[in-house]
Amino acid sequence: MTFEQLKYFIAIVENGTYFNASECLHISQSNLSKQIIKLEKELNIDLFDRRLRSASLTDAGRLFYNDATILITQYNIALNNISNYKKFNDEKLHIGTLPIQTQYNLTSIFNEFKKDNPEINLTIDEVEDEKLLEGIKMDEYHIILARENMLNPKYYDIYPIAKDELVVVLPLGHKLSKYSQLNFNQLSGENFILMNPYTYIYQLCMNIIEEYTISANVVRTARTESIIGAVALNEGISLLPKKNIEIFHHKNLVTVPLNHNIELSVIAAKKKTRANTPALNKLIKFIENFSI
């Protein structure tokens, strides 16, 4: 006896005829009939009264139908349970991150985690701000690495990874480079080269310019490496995360902190509504114990 035969038997009873059942099951009527005959031979009893045109159950058939439906229900429950178990214990993790791995030595986090957990398949996507936020929202990513202020803690569990701050980037010899700190008013009248408009840092800088009514001329936007080259050539100044500058060790640049500290902490974030799998729990625990 197979579960397939039980399904065929139940389908005949519930559809009224062999023909209707075969249409519902998308198999030939002859094949359906053969499977029921095999089942009856194994049970050594007739389940249907074949003297009638419709699929009429015998007394034994009615008894067997009750048991068959219970068996199929339990079978489906078992399949669903094992499917949920496999899903919950899936040892695959998909991580999304801003292009900041080098600046904060985040690669070491992932490499250390892989070394300690070789059974977990870790996939990492380095993407820009919009795609990162969309990915975590749509459950494409188990966890993302982002700037803290990009996410609402009401909807996300936040795990601190690294601290950073916004600094003023100046060409060597600039009139403002002599100061140990700068306020926003001192930046008025300068040409600014900012990060690309799709980035959180750009939006932050534009908000600062508006909030503090800084008379700023944004001459262009670019990626970090292009900004550094342009500032070094005295094309303007910039506002960037401190760690973004430190990795380049550019001798023709000066960074000056702001007296109004603008924190740019890097965090890991998981959507609160996402269930924790054992693999995800391992990663979260690892991140909580990791500090940069």
FIVEX-563644 format. One record per residue (C-alpha): residue in three letters; residue number from 1; x, y, z. Coordinates in pm, 1 decimal. Layout:
<nodes>
{"Ala" NUM {X Y Z}}
...
</nodes>
This chain:
<nodes>
{"Met" 1 {0.0 0.0 0.0}}
{"Thr" 2 {132.7 343.9 -92.8}}
{"Phe" 3 {24.5 696.6 -4.0}}
{"Glu" 4 {-26.7 751.7 -375.0}}
{"Gln" 5 {-284.6 470.3 -380.6}}
{"Leu" 6 {-456.8 620.7 -77.6}}
{"Lys" 7 {-475.7 957.8 -253.2}}
{"Tyr" 8 {-624.9 790.9 -561.3}}
{"Phe" 9 {-882.5 607.6 -352.0}}
{"Ile" 10 {-986.7 924.7 -168.3}}
{"Ala" 11 {-1005.8 1118.6 -495.7}}
{"Ile" 12 {-1247.6 862.1 -644.4}}
{"Val" 13 {-1471.3 878.5 -338.0}}
{"Glu" 14 {-1472.3 1258.1 -328.6}}
{"Asn" 15 {-1519.8 1304.8 -704.8}}
{"Gly" 16 {-1792.7 1040.1 -740.8}}
{"Thr" 17 {-1653.6 857.7 -1047.5}}
{"Tyr" 18 {-1327.1 718.0 -1179.0}}
{"Phe" 19 {-1346.9 956.0 -1474.5}}
{"Asn" 20 {-1382.5 1269.4 -1260.8}}
{"Ala" 21 {-1106.8 1152.8 -1027.5}}
{"Ser" 22 {-868.2 1085.3 -1317.0}}
{"Glu" 23 {-938.2 1436.2 -1452.3}}
{"Cys" 24 {-868.5 1586.5 -1111.1}}
{"Leu" 25 {-548.0 1385.6 -1063.5}}
{"His" 26 {-429.7 1438.1 -1423.3}}
{"Ile" 27 {-373.9 1065.7 -1483.1}}
{"Ser" 28 {-539.9 818.6 -1716.2}}
{"Gln" 29 {-853.2 639.7 -1599.1}}
{"Ser" 30 {-697.8 300.7 -1676.3}}
{"Asn" 31 {-392.0 373.0 -1460.6}}
{"Leu" 32 {-616.2 491.4 -1178.9}}
{"Ser" 33 {-822.7 173.3 -1201.9}}
{"Lys" 34 {-508.8 -45.5 -1196.4}}
{"Gln" 35 {-383.2 121.5 -877.3}}
{"Ile" 36 {-716.9 67.1 -699.6}}
{"Ile" 37 {-724.8 -299.2 -804.6}}
{"Lys" 38 {-371.2 -341.7 -662.4}}
{"Leu" 39 {-485.7 -181.9 -338.3}}
{"Glu" 40 {-789.3 -409.6 -314.5}}
{"Lys" 41 {-576.3 -717.7 -382.4}}
{"Glu" 42 {-337.9 -622.1 -104.0}}
{"Leu" 43 {-628.2 -564.9 135.2}}
{"Asn" 44 {-803.5 -876.3 1.6}}
{"Ile" 45 {-1139.5 -699.0 -6.1}}
{"Asp" 46 {-1352.6 -494.5 -245.9}}
{"Leu" 47 {-1365.6 -124.6 -166.8}}
{"Phe" 48 {-1615.7 -32.1 -441.6}}
{"Asp" 49 {-1942.3 -190.6 -550.8}}
{"Arg" 50 {-1878.9 -229.7 -924.1}}
{"Arg" 51 {-2238.1 -328.2 -1002.0}}
{"Leu" 52 {-2318.4 44.7 -1007.2}}
{"Arg" 53 {-2200.8 307.7 -1257.5}}
{"Ser" 54 {-2089.5 552.5 -989.4}}
{"Ala" 55 {-1805.2 485.4 -748.1}}
{"Ser" 56 {-2017.3 341.6 -466.7}}
{"Leu" 57 {-1832.3 229.2 -155.7}}
{"Thr" 58 {-1886.0 -107.5 6.1}}
{"Asp" 59 {-1916.5 -123.9 383.7}}
{"Ala" 60 {-1547.8 -212.2 395.9}}
{"Gly" 61 {-1478.0 79.9 162.0}}
{"Arg" 62 {-1652.5 325.0 394.0}}
{"Leu" 63 {-1451.4 196.7 687.7}}
{"Phe" 64 {-1130.2 218.0 488.7}}
{"Tyr" 65 {-1212.2 570.2 364.9}}
{"Asn" 66 {-1222.3 701.0 722.4}}
{"Asp" 67 {-884.2 547.5 800.0}}
{"Ala" 68 {-735.7 658.1 465.8}}
{"Thr" 69 {-827.4 1023.9 524.4}}
{"Ile" 70 {-666.0 1010.7 868.7}}
{"Leu" 71 {-349.1 857.8 721.5}}
{"Ile" 72 {-327.6 1116.4 441.6}}
{"Thr" 73 {-386.7 1401.7 685.9}}
{"Gln" 74 {-105.1 1275.7 908.2}}
{"Tyr" 75 {115.0 1222.3 603.3}}
{"Asn" 76 {65.7 1585.1 495.3}}
{"Ile" 77 {132.3 1706.6 849.2}}
{"Ala" 78 {456.2 1506.1 854.9}}
{"Leu" 79 {565.8 1654.1 520.7}}
{"Asn" 80 {485.5 2005.3 640.8}}
{"Asn" 81 {670.4 1951.3 969.2}}
{"Ile" 82 {985.2 1826.6 798.2}}
{"Ser" 83 {966.8 2112.7 549.2}}
{"Asn" 84 {948.1 2364.3 834.4}}
{"Tyr" 85 {1231.7 2187.6 1013.9}}
{"Lys" 86 {1452.8 2206.3 705.6}}
{"Lys" 87 {1365.7 2571.7 658.1}}
{"Phe" 88 {1436.5 2656.3 1022.3}}
{"Asn" 89 {1763.7 2463.4 1025.2}}
{"Asp" 90 {1877.5 2591.3 687.2}}
{"Glu" 91 {2247.8 2663.7 726.9}}
{"Lys" 92 {2257.6 2934.9 462.4}}
{"Leu" 93 {2295.0 3302.3 548.8}}
{"His" 94 {2259.6 3590.4 305.0}}
{"Ile" 95 {2424.4 3912.1 421.7}}
{"Gly" 96 {2391.5 4254.8 263.9}}
{"Thr" 97 {2644.2 4530.4 330.1}}
{"Leu" 98 {2728.4 4881.8 220.9}}
{"Pro" 99 {3063.9 4915.6 38.2}}
{"Ile" 100 {3243.2 4966.6 370.9}}
{"Gln" 101 {3410.8 4631.9 437.3}}
{"Thr" 102 {3765.1 4760.6 387.8}}
{"Gln" 103 {3717.2 5076.8 595.1}}
{"Tyr" 104 {3598.8 4887.5 900.8}}
{"Asn" 105 {3786.4 4562.5 848.6}}
{"Leu" 106 {3453.1 4384.7 820.4}}
{"Thr" 107 {3605.0 4115.2 604.0}}
{"Ser" 108 {3779.0 3986.1 915.4}}
{"Ile" 109 {3440.1 3938.3 1083.2}}
{"Phe" 110 {3313.3 3721.5 801.2}}
{"Asn" 111 {3637.9 3528.0 761.2}}
{"Glu" 112 {3655.5 3452.6 1132.5}}
{"Phe" 113 {3291.4 3345.3 1136.7}}
{"Lys" 114 {3343.2 3116.1 836.3}}
{"Lys" 115 {3648.1 2964.6 1003.5}}
{"Asp" 116 {3452.0 2891.7 1322.1}}
{"Asn" 117 {3139.2 2772.3 1137.9}}
{"Pro" 118 {3245.3 2589.3 820.1}}
{"Glu" 119 {2905.3 2417.0 795.4}}
{"Ile" 120 {2729.2 2750.8 733.6}}
{"Asn" 121 {2713.5 2875.5 375.9}}
{"Leu" 122 {2762.8 3252.7 402.3}}
{"Thr" 123 {2683.5 3471.4 100.0}}
{"Ile" 124 {2771.8 3842.0 109.5}}
{"Asp" 125 {2636.8 4109.0 -125.5}}
{"Glu" 126 {2800.9 4452.1 -129.7}}
{"Val" 127 {2533.9 4694.8 -250.0}}
{"Glu" 128 {2438.9 5060.9 -230.0}}
{"Asp" 129 {2199.2 5212.2 20.9}}
{"Glu" 130 {1865.6 5178.6 -157.7}}
{"Lys" 131 {1914.1 4816.3 -261.0}}
{"Leu" 132 {2039.4 4728.8 87.1}}
{"Leu" 133 {1730.8 4868.4 259.1}}
{"Glu" 134 {1498.1 4709.9 5.4}}
{"Gly" 135 {1676.1 4375.3 49.1}}
{"Ile" 136 {1628.7 4362.1 426.7}}
{"Lys" 137 {1270.0 4483.2 394.9}}
{"Met" 138 {1183.1 4205.9 146.7}}
{"Asp" 139 {1367.1 3934.9 348.7}}
{"Glu" 140 {1633.8 3890.7 80.9}}
{"Tyr" 141 {1897.1 3937.5 351.5}}
{"His" 142 {1907.6 3774.2 693.7}}
{"Ile" 143 {2120.4 4061.2 825.2}}
{"Ile" 144 {2258.8 4382.2 679.4}}
{"Leu" 145 {2556.1 4598.7 774.5}}
{"Ala" 146 {2466.3 4965.9 751.8}}
{"Arg" 147 {2486.2 5306.0 920.7}}
{"Glu" 148 {2285.7 5312.9 1241.5}}
{"Asn" 149 {2067.0 5610.7 1148.4}}
{"Met" 150 {1954.9 5444.1 825.0}}
{"Leu" 151 {1720.9 5210.7 1015.6}}
{"Asn" 152 {1431.2 5251.3 1255.7}}
{"Pro" 153 {1499.4 5044.5 1572.8}}
{"Lys" 154 {1123.9 5000.7 1606.4}}
{"Tyr" 155 {1137.2 4748.3 1321.4}}
{"Tyr" 156 {1494.8 4616.7 1346.5}}
{"Asp" 157 {1718.4 4454.5 1605.3}}
{"Ile" 158 {2040.0 4657.3 1610.3}}
{"Tyr" 159 {2387.1 4518.7 1691.3}}
{"Pro" 160 {2674.8 4774.2 1715.7}}
{"Ile" 161 {2989.1 4691.5 1519.3}}
{"Ala" 162 {3207.7 5002.7 1481.3}}
{"Lys" 163 {3204.3 5370.9 1570.9}}
{"Asp" 164 {3282.6 5651.4 1328.4}}
{"Glu" 165 {3220.8 6021.3 1282.7}}
{"Leu" 166 {3177.1 6276.8 1007.1}}
{"Val" 167 {3488.7 6489.4 947.1}}
{"Val" 168 {3582.3 6779.9 722.7}}
{"Val" 169 {3824.7 6679.9 446.6}}
{"Leu" 170 {4053.6 6959.9 329.4}}
{"Pro" 171 {4344.1 6995.9 87.6}}
{"Leu" 172 {4683.1 7041.5 251.8}}
{"Gly" 173 {4743.3 7410.1 327.1}}
{"His" 174 {4375.1 7505.9 323.4}}
{"Lys" 175 {4294.4 7803.4 548.2}}
{"Leu" 176 {4075.3 7584.0 770.8}}
{"Ser" 177 {4333.6 7307.7 812.4}}
{"Lys" 178 {4502.0 7488.0 1103.4}}
{"Tyr" 179 {4203.2 7434.6 1333.0}}
{"Ser" 180 {4175.0 7140.4 1571.7}}
{"Gln" 181 {3795.9 7150.2 1531.8}}
{"Leu" 182 {3553.6 7324.6 1300.0}}
{"Asn" 183 {3199.0 7446.8 1339.7}}
{"Phe" 184 {2947.1 7447.1 1057.0}}
{"Asn" 185 {2951.3 7825.6 1015.0}}
{"Gln" 186 {3320.3 7811.6 922.5}}
{"Leu" 187 {3230.8 7595.6 620.8}}
{"Ser" 188 {3014.6 7862.7 456.2}}
{"Gly" 189 {3130.1 7985.5 117.7}}
{"Glu" 190 {3325.3 7668.7 36.7}}
{"Asn" 191 {3293.3 7448.7 -270.4}}
{"Phe" 192 {3179.2 7100.9 -168.1}}
{"Ile" 193 {3239.3 6765.7 -333.7}}
{"Leu" 194 {3000.7 6516.3 -176.7}}
{"Met" 195 {2923.6 6147.5 -205.5}}
{"Asn" 196 {2672.7 6035.6 -467.1}}
{"Pro" 197 {2307.6 6142.1 -410.2}}
{"Tyr" 198 {2187.6 5782.3 -358.6}}
{"Thr" 199 {2397.2 5747.8 -41.8}}
{"Tyr" 200 {2293.7 5808.5 316.2}}
{"Ile" 201 {2605.4 6025.0 366.6}}
{"Tyr" 202 {2496.3 6263.2 88.9}}
{"Gln" 203 {2149.1 6300.1 240.5}}
{"Leu" 204 {2304.7 6360.2 582.4}}
{"Cys" 205 {2535.5 6631.1 446.2}}
{"Met" 206 {2253.1 6805.1 261.4}}
{"Asn" 207 {2043.3 6801.9 579.4}}
{"Ile" 208 {2333.5 6957.9 771.6}}
{"Ile" 209 {2379.4 7227.0 506.2}}
{"Glu" 210 {2009.0 7309.7 523.9}}
{"Glu" 211 {1975.2 7288.4 902.9}}
{"Tyr" 212 {2275.2 7510.5 973.8}}
{"Thr" 213 {2210.0 7738.7 672.5}}
{"Ile" 214 {2559.1 7681.8 538.6}}
{"Ser" 215 {2626.6 7878.1 221.4}}
{"Ala" 216 {2768.9 7582.7 31.3}}
{"Asn" 217 {2829.2 7533.4 -338.1}}
{"Val" 218 {2806.9 7161.9 -419.1}}
{"Val" 219 {3020.7 7151.3 -732.3}}
{"Arg" 220 {2983.3 6776.8 -790.5}}
{"Thr" 221 {2920.6 6436.9 -637.7}}
{"Ala" 222 {3136.8 6126.1 -668.4}}
{"Arg" 223 {3258.0 5805.8 -505.2}}
{"Thr" 224 {3497.2 5831.7 -210.7}}
{"Glu" 225 {3817.6 5768.1 -406.4}}
{"Ser" 226 {3726.3 6035.6 -662.9}}
{"Ile" 227 {3638.3 6283.9 -388.4}}
{"Ile" 228 {3976.0 6230.9 -223.1}}
{"Gly" 229 {4158.8 6293.5 -550.0}}
{"Ala" 230 {3954.4 6606.4 -623.5}}
{"Val" 231 {4002.2 6752.9 -274.3}}
{"Ala" 232 {4376.7 6685.0 -294.0}}
{"Leu" 233 {4380.7 6889.4 -617.0}}
{"Asn" 234 {4212.0 7177.8 -432.7}}
{"Glu" 235 {3883.2 7151.2 -623.9}}
{"Gly" 236 {3686.3 7184.5 -300.9}}
{"Ile" 237 {3632.0 7034.0 43.5}}
{"Ser" 238 {3420.3 6744.6 159.0}}
{"Leu" 239 {3239.0 6585.9 450.9}}
{"Leu" 240 {3313.3 6215.2 485.1}}
{"Pro" 241 {3325.2 5939.2 746.4}}
{"Lys" 242 {3666.9 5945.6 913.4}}
{"Lys" 243 {3736.5 5578.6 838.6}}
{"Asn" 244 {3675.6 5639.5 466.9}}
{"Ile" 245 {3975.4 5872.5 464.1}}
{"Glu" 246 {4211.5 5681.0 689.8}}
{"Ile" 247 {4244.0 5380.3 459.4}}
{"Phe" 248 {4390.0 5596.8 179.7}}
{"His" 249 {4671.9 5761.6 383.7}}
{"His" 250 {4675.4 6053.5 138.3}}
{"Lys" 251 {4961.5 6293.1 216.0}}
{"Asn" 252 {4791.9 6592.5 50.3}}
{"Leu" 253 {4479.8 6579.1 266.7}}
{"Val" 254 {4392.9 6700.7 613.6}}
{"Thr" 255 {4093.6 6585.0 817.5}}
{"Val" 256 {3946.9 6806.2 1088.4}}
{"Pro" 257 {3674.7 6689.0 1328.5}}
{"Leu" 258 {3356.6 6886.8 1381.5}}
{"Asn" 259 {3289.7 7040.0 1721.9}}
{"His" 260 {2930.8 6923.8 1675.9}}
{"Asn" 261 {3001.6 6550.9 1666.5}}
{"Ile" 262 {2804.3 6365.0 1397.1}}
{"Glu" 263 {2822.8 5993.6 1476.3}}
{"Leu" 264 {2822.1 5743.8 1190.6}}
{"Ser" 265 {2820.9 5413.3 1374.4}}
{"Val" 266 {2820.8 5092.6 1172.0}}
{"Ile" 267 {2571.7 4831.4 1285.7}}
{"Ala" 268 {2431.8 4492.8 1192.8}}
{"Ala" 269 {2053.2 4485.9 1165.4}}
{"Lys" 270 {1792.4 4210.1 1151.8}}
{"Lys" 271 {1423.6 4261.2 1087.3}}
{"Lys" 272 {1232.4 4195.4 1410.1}}
{"Thr" 273 {969.2 3987.5 1231.8}}
{"Arg" 274 {1226.3 3749.4 1082.9}}
{"Ala" 275 {1254.5 3417.2 1266.7}}
{"Asn" 276 {1596.3 3328.4 1404.8}}
{"Thr" 277 {1744.7 3006.7 1269.4}}
{"Pro" 278 {2031.4 2830.4 1450.1}}
{"Ala" 279 {2272.5 2963.5 1185.3}}
{"Leu" 280 {2142.8 3318.1 1228.5}}
{"Asn" 281 {2169.6 3290.5 1606.9}}
{"Lys" 282 {2534.7 3188.0 1569.2}}
{"Leu" 283 {2608.1 3492.0 1352.3}}
{"Ile" 284 {2429.7 3731.5 1588.6}}
{"Lys" 285 {2617.6 3593.2 1888.8}}
{"Phe" 286 {2944.6 3623.4 1697.3}}
{"Ile" 287 {2872.9 3986.7 1605.6}}
{"Glu" 288 {2779.7 4070.5 1965.7}}
{"Asn" 289 {3118.2 3938.8 2082.2}}
{"Phe" 290 {3311.0 4109.1 1803.5}}
{"Ser" 291 {3441.6 4462.5 1841.6}}
{"Ile" 292 {3639.5 4687.7 1611.8}}
</nodes>
